[in-house]
């Protein structure tokens, strides 16, 4: 798996075979592109590869520093119910 982190917060997860192209003004996902992330770019976002996501992963629920996942204790899980 791959995760995109911004300020160490995991915001997207992708399968290993999904192309993620980091550019200075955007991030393109898929080949051909399935979607474009315009509020992230190669200067403020990090792509980590070879990761195993926590079983209850949700966008913004976990931080990831390249080694360790840490759950955000303030994350609102009421929307998951």
C-alpha positions as CSV (number, residue, x, y, z in Angstrom):
1,X,0.0,0.0,0.0
2,X,0.9,3.7,-0.3
3,X,-0.2,6.6,1.8
4,X,0.0,10.3,1.2
5,X,0.7,12.4,4.3
6,X,0.5,16.1,4.8
7,X,2.0,17.4,8.0
8,X,2.5,13.6,8.9
9,X,-1.3,13.1,8.7
10,X,-2.4,10.2,6.4
11,X,-5.0,11.6,4.0
12,X,-5.1,9.0,1.2
13,X,-4.3,5.3,0.8
14,X,-3.7,3.6,-2.5
15,X,-2.9,0.1,-3.7
16,X,0.7,-0.5,-4.7
17,X,-0.2,-0.8,-8.4
18,X,-1.9,2.7,-8.5
19,X,0.3,5.3,-10.1
20,X,0.7,8.5,-8.0
21,X,2.6,11.3,-9.7
22,X,3.8,14.1,-7.4
23,X,4.2,17.4,-9.1
24,X,4.9,20.9,-7.8
25,X,1.3,22.1,-8.3
26,X,-0.8,18.9,-8.0
27,X,-0.8,15.1,-7.5
28,X,-2.2,12.9,-10.2
29,X,-3.6,9.5,-9.3
30,X,-4.0,6.7,-11.9
31,X,-2.8,6.1,-15.4
32,X,-4.8,7.3,-17.2
33,X,-5.6,9.8,-14.4
34,X,-8.6,8.9,-12.2
35,X,-8.4,12.0,-10.2
36,X,-6.2,15.0,-9.4
37,X,-5.5,16.3,-5.9
38,X,-5.0,20.1,-6.3
39,X,-4.7,21.0,-2.6
40,X,-1.5,18.8,-2.3
41,X,1.8,18.8,-4.1
42,X,5.3,17.5,-4.0
43,X,6.5,20.4,-1.7
44,X,3.9,19.8,1.1
45,X,2.9,16.2,0.8
46,X,5.0,12.9,1.2
47,X,4.2,9.6,-0.6
48,X,5.2,6.6,1.6
49,X,5.3,3.2,-0.1
50,X,5.4,-0.3,1.3
51,X,3.1,0.6,4.2
52,X,0.5,-1.5,6.0
53,X,-2.5,0.6,7.0
54,X,-4.1,0.1,10.4
55,X,-7.3,-2.0,10.1
56,X,-9.5,1.0,11.0
57,X,-7.7,3.5,8.7
58,X,-9.7,6.5,7.7
59,X,-8.5,9.8,6.1
60,X,-7.1,12.1,8.8
61,X,-7.6,9.5,11.6
62,X,-3.9,8.5,11.7
63,X,-0.5,10.2,11.6
64,X,2.4,8.4,10.0
65,X,6.0,9.5,10.2
66,X,7.4,6.9,7.8
67,X,7.6,4.2,10.5
68,X,4.9,4.5,13.1
69,X,1.1,5.0,12.9
70,X,-0.5,7.0,15.7
71,X,-4.3,7.3,16.0
72,X,-5.6,10.8,16.6
73,X,-7.5,10.7,19.9
74,X,-9.7,13.6,18.8
75,X,-10.8,11.9,15.6
76,X,-14.7,11.9,15.3
77,X,-15.7,8.3,14.7
78,X,-19.4,9.0,15.0
79,X,-19.6,9.4,11.2
80,X,-18.4,5.7,10.8
81,X,-21.5,4.4,12.5
